[in-house]
Amino acid sequence: MVDYLVVGLGLAGISFCEHLDRNGKSFMAISDNSQTSSVVAGGLYNPVILKRFTLAWDAHEQLTEAIPFYNAIERKLNATLDYKVPVLRRFASIEEQNLWFEAADKPSLAPFLSTKIRVNTNASIEAPFGYGEVLHTGRLDTPKLLSSYAHYLKESNRFLQESFSFNTLEIQDDSITYKGIKAKYLVFATGFGLHHNPYFNYLPLNGTKGELLTIKAPKLKEENVIKSSVFIIPMGDDLYRIGATYKWKDKTNTPTEESKLELIDKLNTFLKCDYEVIDQEAGIRPTVGDRRPLVGSHPIHKNLFVLNGLGTRGVMIGPTAAKKLYGYIENNMPLDAEIDIARFTKKHFKR
């Protein structure tokens, strides 16, 4: 018997498994890699919503938890995952510069917004009004994190790469059994796959499709993340990720020509050097209407739990949300009302 069975090994699943590992809990993880949002994510952690110059929800707490959390994983896996890279917001006008300075005067945003305008020195980018620099930002190598962590668990026989079969799940009052694995608790961290979960599919997980391009641009020579109508994220070796799109109707992981052209059109408004598109990826972000995670226990089966709905900021939110779920299960610590799935309990009983 193990303490936990964790289904899903994206950012949410890894965050929860890591809390279990650090606290000496036994567990088994299961994933079939069908949900790709964590793999194709840009991996940025950035406390500021750059469209409106506002502080992201709970950004202070999330950053305080996330940075040492990932640094500890780096040491455990002996892998470089966290790259400290500035995020520069390209200004489109003098008016945007003024709005930036107004935002930087706010006490909540002051630690994260530089009040010095960065002058553009890159001839390959058109930015006559310069940039605003966001502080305490970086990029997590999410594909490397996912593959390295799965390998780490495989080495200790704590990972099964397979699709979860609900037909073989047996739920008892004090435990669950799955294909011979008995566990006290079962945690679902399956991203958009939650829609196929008969226990939690009542939750309003919308899902937003995002697509990214990878380009090769030898003349660009940019080391900062540039945010304009799209992000330019430097990956090394003259490679850059360009993203991202937001589509609400298409729920497939298949890249589309429409999104490719949309990203290229936006990129071409300010990128002035030649480049080649060498890859395109897509994934469904697990988004919720109220833009808050889905964390908590099933209304009836109290040994079934969910950790989901991290949305577009999974890198920042994952460690904190996982920590709160762990405290809820192990130490009876109440969940914050804004993340607790109890806010949707009525939907369960109306089915």
C-alpha positions as CSV (number, residue, x, y, z in Angstrom):
1,M,0.0,0.0,0.0
2,V,1.2,3.5,-0.8
3,D,0.0,6.8,0.6
4,Y,-0.9,8.4,-2.8
5,L,-1.7,7.5,-6.4
6,V,-1.1,10.6,-8.6
7,V,-2.6,10.6,-12.1
8,G,-1.0,13.1,-14.4
9,L,2.6,14.3,-14.5
10,G,2.5,17.8,-16.0
11,L,3.3,20.9,-13.9
12,A,0.5,20.2,-11.5
13,G,1.3,16.5,-11.0
14,I,5.1,17.1,-10.6
15,S,4.4,19.9,-8.1
16,F,2.3,17.6,-6.0
17,C,4.7,14.6,-6.3
18,E,7.6,16.8,-5.2
19,H,5.7,17.8,-2.0
20,L,5.0,14.1,-1.3
21,D,8.7,13.2,-1.9
22,R,10.0,16.0,0.4
23,N,7.6,14.9,3.2
24,G,8.5,11.2,2.9
25,K,5.2,10.0,1.6
26,S,5.0,6.9,-0.6
27,F,3.3,7.3,-4.0
28,M,2.9,6.0,-7.5
29,A,2.4,8.4,-10.5
30,I,0.6,7.5,-13.7
31,S,0.6,9.4,-17.0
32,D,0.1,8.7,-20.7
33,N,1.5,12.1,-21.8
34,S,-1.8,12.8,-23.7
35,Q,-2.1,16.3,-22.3
36,T,0.6,18.5,-23.8
37,S,0.0,21.9,-22.3
38,S,2.9,21.7,-19.9
39,V,5.2,20.5,-22.7
40,V,4.4,23.2,-25.2
41,A,4.2,26.0,-22.6
42,G,6.6,28.9,-23.0
43,G,7.7,28.3,-19.4
44,L,7.8,31.9,-18.4
45,Y,7.3,33.0,-14.9
46,N,6.3,36.7,-14.8
47,P,4.3,38.4,-12.0
48,V,2.8,41.1,-14.2
49,I,-0.1,40.9,-16.7
50,L,1.6,42.9,-19.4
51,K,-1.5,43.7,-21.4
52,R,-2.9,45.9,-18.6
53,F,0.2,46.4,-16.4
54,T,-1.5,44.8,-13.4
55,L,-0.2,42.3,-10.8
56,A,-1.1,38.7,-11.5
57,W,-3.3,37.0,-8.9
58,D,-1.3,36.1,-5.7
59,A,2.0,36.7,-7.5
60,H,4.0,37.6,-4.4
61,E,3.2,34.3,-2.7
62,Q,3.6,32.2,-5.8
63,L,7.0,33.6,-6.7
64,T,8.2,33.2,-3.2
65,E,7.2,29.5,-3.3
66,A,8.1,28.7,-6.9
67,I,11.7,29.9,-7.2
68,P,13.2,27.9,-4.4
69,F,10.9,25.0,-5.2
70,Y,12.3,24.6,-8.8
71,N,15.9,25.3,-7.6
72,A,15.6,22.4,-5.2
73,I,14.4,20.2,-8.1
74,E,17.4,21.3,-10.1
75,R,19.7,20.1,-7.4
76,K,17.8,16.8,-7.0
77,L,17.8,16.0,-10.7
78,N,21.2,17.6,-11.4
79,A,19.7,19.5,-14.3
80,T,19.5,23.2,-15.2
81,L,15.9,24.2,-15.5
82,D,15.6,27.8,-14.3
83,Y,17.0,30.5,-16.6
84,K,17.0,34.0,-15.3
85,V,16.0,36.1,-18.2
86,P,14.5,39.7,-18.3
87,V,11.1,40.2,-19.8
88,L,10.9,43.5,-21.8
89,R,7.5,45.0,-22.6
90,R,7.7,46.8,-26.0
91,F,6.0,50.1,-25.8
92,A,3.8,51.0,-28.8
93,S,3.4,54.7,-27.8
94,I,4.3,57.5,-25.4
95,E,0.9,56.8,-23.8
96,E,2.0,53.3,-23.0
97,Q,5.1,54.6,-21.4
98,N,3.0,56.9,-19.2
99,L,0.7,54.0,-18.2
100,W,3.8,51.9,-17.2
101,F,5.1,54.7,-14.9
102,E,1.7,55.0,-13.3
103,A,1.6,51.3,-12.6
104,A,5.2,51.3,-11.2
105,D,4.0,53.9,-8.6
106,K,1.6,51.4,-7.1
107,P,3.0,49.7,-4.0
108,S,2.0,46.2,-5.2
109,L,3.7,46.6,-8.5
110,A,6.8,48.7,-7.5
111,P,9.0,45.6,-6.8
112,F,8.3,44.2,-10.2
113,L,8.4,47.2,-12.7
114,S,11.6,49.0,-13.5
115,T,11.2,52.8,-13.8
116,K,14.0,53.1,-16.3
117,I,13.0,52.9,-19.9
118,R,15.2,50.4,-21.8
119,V,16.3,51.9,-25.1
120,N,16.2,49.4,-28.0
121,T,19.7,48.6,-29.4
122,N,18.7,45.6,-31.6
123,A,18.5,46.6,-35.2
124,S,16.4,43.5,-35.9
125,I,13.5,44.8,-33.7
126,E,11.5,47.9,-34.3
127,A,10.9,49.5,-30.9
128,P,11.2,53.3,-31.2
129,F,9.5,53.9,-27.8
130,G,11.8,51.4,-26.0
131,Y,10.8,48.9,-23.4
132,G,9.7,48.5,-19.8
133,E,11.6,45.8,-17.9
134,V,9.8,43.4,-15.6
135,L,11.9,42.3,-12.6
136,H,12.1,38.8,-11.0
137,T,11.3,37.0,-14.2
138,G,12.7,33.9,-15.8
139,R,12.0,30.8,-18.0
140,L,11.6,27.3,-16.8
141,D,12.6,24.6,-19.2
142,T,9.3,22.7,-18.9
143,P,10.0,19.9,-21.4
144,K,13.2,19.1,-19.7
145,L,11.5,19.2,-16.3
146,L,8.8,16.8,-17.4
147,S,11.1,14.3,-19.0
148,S,13.7,14.5,-16.2
149,Y,11.2,14.1,-13.4
150,A,9.5,11.1,-15.1
151,H,12.9,9.5,-15.4
152,Y,13.6,10.2,-11.7
153,L,10.4,8.4,-10.7
154,K,11.0,5.5,-13.1
155,E,14.4,4.8,-11.5
156,S,12.6,4.3,-8.2
157,N,9.7,2.3,-9.7
158,R,7.2,5.0,-8.9
159,F,6.0,5.8,-12.4
160,L,3.6,4.0,-14.8
161,Q,3.4,5.3,-18.4
162,E,-0.1,4.3,-19.3
163,S,-3.6,5.7,-19.7
164,F,-5.7,5.6,-16.5
165,S,-8.6,3.2,-16.7
166,F,-11.6,4.3,-14.6
167,N,-13.2,0.9,-15.1
168,T,-10.5,-0.8,-12.9
169,L,-10.7,1.8,-10.1
170,E,-12.2,0.5,-6.8
171,I,-13.1,3.0,-4.2
172,Q,-13.4,2.0,-0.5
173,D,-14.1,4.2,2.5
174,D,-10.5,4.3,3.6
175,S,-8.5,3.6,0.4
176,I,-8.6,3.1,-3.3
177,T,-7.3,0.2,-5.4
178,Y,-6.1,0.4,-9.0
179,K,-4.7,-2.6,-10.9
180,G,-3.2,-4.0,-7.7
181,I,-2.0,-0.7,-6.4
182,K,-3.7,0.2,-3.1
183,A,-3.4,3.8,-1.9
184,K,-4.9,5.9,0.9
185,Y,-5.6,8.8,-1.5
186,L,-6.0,9.4,-5.2
187,V,-5.1,12.8,-6.8
188,F,-6.1,13.7,-10.3
189,A,-3.8,16.3,-12.0
190,T,-4.7,15.6,-15.6
191,G,-5.2,19.0,-17.1
192,F,-7.8,19.2,-19.9
193,G,-8.1,15.4,-19.5
194,L,-10.4,16.1,-16.6
195,H,-13.3,16.1,-19.1
196,H,-13.0,12.4,-19.3
197,N,-13.0,11.9,-15.5
198,P,-16.5,10.7,-14.3
199,Y,-15.8,11.9,-10.8
200,F,-14.7,15.5,-11.5
201,N,-16.1,16.3,-15.0
202,Y,-18.8,18.4,-13.5
203,L,-16.1,21.1,-12.8
204,P,-16.2,24.0,-15.3
205,L,-12.8,23.4,-16.9
206,N,-13.0,25.3,-20.2
207,G,-9.7,24.7,-21.8
208,T,-8.0,27.2,-24.1
209,K,-5.9,26.1,-27.0
210,G,-2.5,27.7,-27.4
211,E,-0.1,27.3,-30.2
212,L,3.6,28.3,-30.4
213,L,6.1,28.5,-33.2
214,T,9.9,27.8,-33.0
215,I,11.9,30.0,-35.4
216,K,15.5,30.1,-36.3
217,A,16.7,33.7,-36.7
218,P,20.6,33.9,-36.9
219,K,20.6,37.7,-37.2
220,L,18.3,38.4,-34.2
221,K,20.8,37.9,-31.4
222,E,18.4,38.7,-28.6
223,E,18.9,37.5,-25.1
224,N,15.8,39.0,-23.5
225,V,12.2,37.9,-23.7
226,I,10.4,40.5,-25.8
227,K,6.7,41.0,-25.2
228,S,4.7,42.8,-27.9
229,S,1.7,41.5,-29.7
230,V,3.5,38.1,-29.2
231,F,6.3,36.9,-27.0
232,I,9.8,36.2,-28.4
233,I,11.5,33.8,-26.0
234,P,15.2,33.1,-26.6
235,M,16.1,29.4,-26.4
236,G,19.7,29.4,-27.5
237,D,21.5,28.5,-30.8
238,D,19.5,31.2,-32.6
239,L,16.2,29.5,-31.8
240,Y,13.3,31.5,-30.4
241,R,9.8,30.4,-29.4
242,I,7.0,32.7,-30.6
243,G,3.6,32.7,-28.9
244,A,1.0,32.3,-28.1
245,T,-2.5,32.0,-29.6
246,Y,-5.7,31.7,-27.6
247,K,-8.5,29.7,-29.2
248,W,-11.6,28.7,-27.2
249,K,-13.5,26.4,-29.6
250,D,-10.9,24.1,-31.0
251,K,-10.1,21.4,-28.3
252,T,-7.5,19.4,-30.2
253,N,-3.7,19.3,-29.8
254,T,-3.3,19.6,-33.6
255,P,-1.4,22.7,-34.8
256,T,-3.3,24.8,-37.4
257,E,-2.2,26.8,-40.4
258,E,-4.6,29.6,-39.2
259,S,-2.7,30.0,-35.9
260,K,0.7,29.8,-37.6
261,L,-0.3,32.7,-39.9
262,E,-1.7,34.7,-37.0
263,L,1.6,34.4,-35.1
264,I,3.7,35.3,-38.2
265,D,1.5,38.3,-39.0
266,K,1.9,39.7,-35.4
267,L,5.6,38.9,-35.3
268,N,6.2,40.7,-38.6
269,T,4.8,44.0,-37.2
270,F,8.0,44.5,-35.2
271,L,10.6,41.8,-36.2
272,K,12.7,43.1,-39.1
273,C,15.2,40.3,-39.7
274,D,14.9,37.1,-41.8
275,Y,13.8,33.9,-40.0
276,E,12.7,30.4,-40.6
277,V,9.8,28.6,-38.9
278,I,11.1,25.2,-38.0
279,D,8.4,23.9,-35.6
280,Q,4.9,24.4,-34.4
281,E,3.2,23.0,-31.3
282,A,-0.2,23.1,-29.7
283,G,-1.8,22.2,-26.4
284,I,-5.0,22.8,-24.4
285,R,-4.4,25.0,-21.3
286,P,-6.6,23.9,-18.4
287,T,-8.4,27.2,-17.8
288,V,-11.4,28.0,-15.6
289,G,-14.0,30.8,-16.0
290,D,-13.1,32.5,-12.8
291,R,-9.3,32.1,-13.5
292,R,-8.6,30.3,-10.3
293,P,-7.3,26.7,-9.9
294,L,-9.5,23.7,-9.1
295,V,-8.2,22.2,-5.8
296,G,-10.0,20.0,-3.3
297,S,-11.8,16.8,-2.5
298,H,-14.8,15.1,-4.2
299,P,-18.1,15.9,-2.6
300,I,-18.9,12.3,-1.9
301,H,-15.7,10.3,-2.2
302,K,-13.4,12.0,0.3
303,N,-10.3,10.1,-0.7
304,L,-10.4,11.5,-4.3
305,F,-8.8,14.8,-4.9
306,V,-8.2,17.2,-7.8
307,L,-5.4,19.6,-8.7
308,N,-6.1,21.3,-11.9
309,G,-7.0,24.6,-13.7
310,L,-3.6,26.2,-13.5
311,G,-4.3,28.0,-16.7
312,T,-1.7,30.1,-18.4
313,R,0.5,30.6,-15.3
314,G,1.1,27.0,-14.3
315,V,4.8,27.5,-13.7
316,M,4.0,30.1,-11.0
317,I,0.8,28.6,-9.6
318,G,1.7,24.9,-9.5
319,P,4.0,24.7,-6.4
320,T,1.7,26.9,-4.3
321,A,-1.5,25.1,-5.3
322,A,0.1,21.7,-4.7
323,K,1.4,22.8,-1.3
324,K,-2.1,23.9,-0.3
325,L,-3.6,20.6,-1.4
326,Y,-1.0,18.7,0.6
327,G,-1.7,20.7,3.7
328,Y,-5.4,20.2,3.2
329,I,-5.1,16.4,3.0
330,E,-2.4,15.8,5.6
331,N,-2.9,18.6,8.1
332,N,-6.6,19.5,7.7
333,M,-5.6,23.0,6.7
334,P,-8.6,24.7,5.1
335,L,-8.3,25.7,1.4
336,D,-8.7,29.2,0.3
337,A,-12.3,29.6,-0.8
338,E,-11.3,31.0,-4.2
339,I,-9.4,27.8,-5.2
340,D,-11.5,25.2,-3.3
341,I,-13.7,23.2,-5.7
342,A,-16.4,23.5,-3.0
343,R,-17.4,26.6,-4.9
344,F,-18.8,24.3,-7.6
345,T,-20.4,21.6,-5.4
346,K,-23.9,22.6,-6.5
347,K,-23.0,21.7,-10.1
348,H,-22.2,18.1,-9.0
349,F,-25.5,17.5,-7.4
350,K,-27.5,19.1,-10.2
351,R,-26.2,16.6,-12.7
